[in-house]
């Protein structure tokens, strides 16, 4: 995901753009890019469904936002 989406996109967007549990609606990722990620993961790991992949992507975004809140405002570098 890091090579397809920028840090800024991952910190401010959601996978689908739908409201989350907290009721916060975020801008959606480019759906074609999301589909690229899904297709790539399914090619490497047969048997995994789209929903499972989207859940993992959403968790990565949630973790990244938490880290971003803790980081100082200086440069954002992700591994």
C-alpha atoms as a printed R data frame, in Angstrom:
   type eleno elety resid chain resno       x       y      z
1  ATOM     1    CA   UNK     A     1   0.000   0.000  0.000
2  ATOM     2    CA   UNK     A     2   2.865   2.360  0.799
3  ATOM     3    CA   UNK     A     3   4.030   2.324 -2.805
4  ATOM     4    CA   UNK     A     4   0.567   3.119 -4.209
5  ATOM     5    CA   UNK     A     5  -0.810   5.623 -1.695
6  ATOM     6    CA   UNK     A     6   1.003   8.604 -0.179
7  ATOM     7    CA   UNK     A     7   1.384   9.044  3.570
8  ATOM     8    CA   UNK     A     8  -1.040  11.980  3.355
9  ATOM     9    CA   UNK     A     9  -3.665   9.843  1.568
10 ATOM    10    CA   UNK     A    10  -3.314   7.024  4.071
11 ATOM    11    CA   UNK     A    11  -3.578   9.426  7.022
12 ATOM    12    CA   UNK     A    12  -6.697  11.210  5.749
13 ATOM    13    CA   UNK     A    13  -8.640   8.701  3.617
14 ATOM    14    CA   UNK     A    14 -10.487   5.457  4.172
15 ATOM    15    CA   UNK     A    15 -10.635   2.373  1.990
16 ATOM    16    CA   UNK     A    16 -14.281   2.839  0.972
17 ATOM    17    CA   UNK     A    17 -15.256   6.339  2.113
18 ATOM    18    CA   UNK     A    18 -18.105   4.970  4.231
19 ATOM    19    CA   UNK     A    19 -18.769   6.126  7.787
20 ATOM    20    CA   UNK     A    20 -16.708   4.346 10.399
21 ATOM    21    CA   UNK     A    21 -17.735   3.074 13.818
22 ATOM    22    CA   UNK     A    22 -17.077   6.514 15.302
23 ATOM    23    CA   UNK     A    23 -19.337   8.022 12.634
24 ATOM    24    CA   UNK     A    24 -16.469   9.880 11.018
25 ATOM    25    CA   UNK     A    25 -16.653   9.929  7.224
26 ATOM    26    CA   UNK     A    26 -13.366  10.190  5.344
27 ATOM    27    CA   UNK     A    27 -12.575  10.694  1.691
28 ATOM    28    CA   UNK     A    28 -12.349   7.397 -0.198
29 ATOM    29    CA   UNK     A    29  -9.191   6.016 -1.766
30 ATOM    30    CA   UNK     A    30  -9.119   5.839 -5.563
31 ATOM    31    CA   UNK     A    31 -11.169   2.674 -6.107
32 ATOM    32    CA   UNK     A    32  -9.019   1.555 -9.053
33 ATOM    33    CA   UNK     A    33  -5.943   1.642 -6.810
34 ATOM    34    CA   UNK     A    34  -7.809  -0.281 -4.099
35 ATOM    35    CA   UNK     A    35  -8.712  -2.914 -6.681
36 ATOM    36    CA   UNK     A    36  -5.034  -3.124 -7.738
37 ATOM    37    CA   UNK     A    37  -4.059  -3.907 -4.139
38 ATOM    38    CA   UNK     A    38  -6.853  -6.487 -3.822
39 ATOM    39    CA   UNK     A    39  -5.898  -8.183 -7.092
40 ATOM    40    CA   UNK     A    40  -2.227  -8.308 -6.098
41 ATOM    41    CA   UNK     A    41  -2.949  -9.817 -2.666
42 ATOM    42    CA   UNK     A    42  -5.362 -12.385 -4.145
43 ATOM    43    CA   UNK     A    43  -2.733 -13.383 -6.696
44 ATOM    44    CA   UNK     A    44  -0.181 -14.002 -3.920
45 ATOM    45    CA   UNK     A    45  -2.602 -15.543 -1.397
46 ATOM    46    CA   UNK     A    46  -5.405 -17.576 -2.970
47 ATOM    47    CA   UNK     A    47  -8.540 -18.046 -0.914
48 ATOM    48    CA   UNK     A    48  -8.614 -14.577  0.633
49 ATOM    49    CA   UNK     A    49 -11.738 -12.548 -0.110
50 ATOM    50    CA   UNK     A    50 -12.074  -8.880 -1.014
51 ATOM    51    CA   UNK     A    51 -13.710  -8.070  2.322
52 ATOM    52    CA   UNK     A    52 -10.856  -9.596  4.328
53 ATOM    53    CA   UNK     A    53  -8.327  -7.584  2.347
54 ATOM    54    CA   UNK     A    54 -10.291  -4.354  2.812
55 ATOM    55    CA   UNK     A    55 -10.487  -5.018  6.566
56 ATOM    56    CA   UNK     A    56  -6.698  -5.428  6.688
57 ATOM    57    CA   UNK     A    57  -6.227  -2.261  4.645
58 ATOM    58    CA   UNK     A    58  -8.555  -0.351  6.987
59 ATOM    59    CA   UNK     A    59  -6.634  -1.616 10.032
60 ATOM    60    CA   UNK     A    60  -3.354  -0.460  8.487
61 ATOM    61    CA   UNK     A    61  -4.847   3.011  7.978
62 ATOM    62    CA   UNK     A    62  -6.122   3.089 11.558
63 ATOM    63    CA   UNK     A    63  -2.688   2.110 12.899
64 ATOM    64    CA   UNK     A    64  -0.991   4.697 10.690
65 ATOM    65    CA   UNK     A    65  -3.322   7.474 11.910
66 ATOM    66    CA   UNK     A    66  -2.566   6.558 15.527
67 ATOM    67    CA   UNK     A    67   1.178   6.675 14.835
68 ATOM    68    CA   UNK     A    68   0.795   9.983 12.974
69 ATOM    69    CA   UNK     A    69  -0.978  11.524 15.983
70 ATOM    70    CA   UNK     A    70   1.952  10.564 18.209
71 ATOM    71    CA   UNK     A    71   4.656  11.713 15.794
72 ATOM    72    CA   UNK     A    72   5.957  15.274 15.885
73 ATOM    73    CA   UNK     A    73   4.898  17.458 12.948
74 ATOM    74    CA   UNK     A    74   8.313  17.080 11.299
75 ATOM    75    CA   UNK     A    75   8.886  14.771  8.315
76 ATOM    76    CA   UNK     A    76   6.737  11.686  7.978
77 ATOM    77    CA   UNK     A    77   8.742   8.661  6.922
78 ATOM    78    CA   UNK     A    78   7.129   5.274  6.775
79 ATOM    79    CA   UNK     A    79   8.849   1.924  6.446
